[in-house]
């Protein structure tokens, strides 16, 4: 019985040391993942119809209607929306959003 308790103490102390080292490593990995997700800019794809700077969006998370800096006529173009602007996927043109709903 005494031999078993001594081995048990050795095993638990080794587990405690390995757990501290592994939890430190996991905290670092988790921190890197969280920071990289915050660093990345999230964009969402949507369809847009614009005429004279007024745009209506379909499937957009950020807005349904917006007053923008794009004054050309756009019909059913795919765009990537952001909080303050959107980018037309085919041309790469970026349009600022001044007012939105």
N, C-alpha and C positions, 0 to 999 in steps of 0.2 A: 504494500500500500504506500509506504514511504517513497519508494522508487517512482511510482506512478505520479504522486503529487509533485515531485521534483521535476519530472519530465513535463508535466502539465504547466508548471511555472515557467520553464524554459520556452515552451511552445508559445504560451500566451505573451511572454515578453517579446519574442521574435515577431509575433503577429502585430503587437502594438507598434513596434518600430517600422515594420513594413507598411502598416496602415497609414502611419504618419507620412512616410515618404510617398506612398501612392496617392494619398489625399492631397498632398502638396502638388504633386504632378498633375492630378486631375483639376485642381483649382487653377493652375496655370493654363491648362488646355481650355477649360471653360472660359477663363478670362479672355484668351485669344479669340475664341469663337464669338463671344459676345461683342468684343470690340470690332471684330471684322464685320459683323452684321450691322453694327451701328455706323461703321465707316462706309459701307456700300449704300448707294443711293437706290432706293426702291422705286421702280417705275411700273406703271400699269398700262396695258394696251387698251385702246378704245377706238371708236370710229367717230369722225367729226364731219360736220357740214358747216362751212363758213361762207359768209357773204358780207363784205364791207366791214370787217372787223368783229362782227358778231358771230359766234360759233355755238352750235348745239352739239352736244356729245352724247354718244350712245355707248353703253357698257363702261362708263368712266366711274372710277371710285371717287375722284376728287370733285368733279362738277358736272352739271347738266347743261348749263348755259354760261357763256363767258364773253366778256368784251376784251378783245385781244389786240396785239400789234400786227396781226396778219390780215391784210386788207384784200388779198386775192380770193377768188371764189374757189372753194374746195368742196368736193362732193364725195362723201363716203370714203374718206382717206383714213388709213390706219395711223394712229398717233400713240406716242407714249406720254402719258400725263404725269405731271409732278405737281406739287402744291402751288408753285408760282409760275410755271410755264408748261408748254407741251412741245414735243418734237415730232414733226412729220416723218414717218419712217422711210418713205420712198426717197425724199429729197434731202433729209437731214436738217431742214430748216427749223429753227427754234423760234417759237412765238411766246412772248410775254403775256401773262394774264393780268389785266388791270382790275377787273371786277368779275365776280362769278356768283352763281347760285347753285 
